[in-house]
Amino acid sequence: MRLRALLALMIACSAGACFSFGDLSGGDDESTSSDSSTDSTSDVDGRASTDGARADAAPPDSATSGPFCAGDPDATFCADFDESTDAMAGFSSLYASDGGIFGLDDELVSGPRAFFSGNSALPLLESAHAALVRHTGIGPSTRLVLDFDMRIDSLSTQNTQVEALAIVNNSSTRSSIQLNVKSTTTDVGEEIVEADGGVIYDPHYFPTPLPVGTYVHVQIAVQIGATHTMTVVVGPDTMIDHVDMNPSFVFGPVDLYLGNAYSPGPSDGAKIHYDNVSLTIE
């Protein structure tokens, strides 16, 4: 994973959760930590297939009997960004740098708030990130399922990528699943950092890129066994169907990076919205 480890200074500037970032430096994994003693442990309605596939996106909160995250107490982590004006509520830390943007606003699937992340303009050879991190401390043994709603608002006209999220497995062989979006392509890939520092990246490309300007429901489901398989569904459409994963991929305690985990320059900017995020680890 192309995580550039930097410490961030986060300053909330309004009830809309606006932030600015100071000078950055530091280690190899994350940036600013929050004291999130209250962990959300519920999330989403039932799933339709043995992979945990959900037939469609969850209804808006107003159409249910309570908050979105009350729907499934067995989920490992859930965030709907409606219960607090602090974007980091329920998350463990912030992974951010100069050039990264994020916050909360009302461009949502279910009210009153959604999370956005991306980057401002970046020159060649510079990069940025702005992701919320949830350290679960739990490694999957049978399956891992991530459900979320997302809307790509804009991507760089230079066709540079945004690593829009990452599911990092903190194992002896650091392995991660990443969603990478460009103007012309979308892939969910496997990144494996080898002991000698070499990196293997196996992308699984969607038949068509994710749309710009409309919310879609995305599910990334991994079945763990003698051969690990991954399925990715967008709305009603299966984009990746039980593809065999790299046998070198190793599972371990999971960290979820939600938002811009890495975006390189040149870029004239990118922005993505997220809502109703549900992570189940079994």
Secondary structure, 3 states (H helix, E strand, C coil): CCCCCCCCCCCCCCCCCCCCCCCCCCCCCCCEECCCCCCCCCCCCCCCCCCCCCCCCCCCHHHCCCCHHHCCCCCCEEECCCCCCCCCCCCCEEEECCCEEEEEECCCCCCCCEEEEEECCECCCCEEEEEEEEECCCCCCCEEEEEEEEEEEECCCCCCCEEEEEEEECCCCCEEEEEEECCCCEEEEEEEECCCCCEEEEEEECCCCCCECCEEEEEEEEECCCCCEEEEEECCEEEEEEEECCCCCCCCCEEEEEEEEEEECCECCEEEEEEEEEEEEC
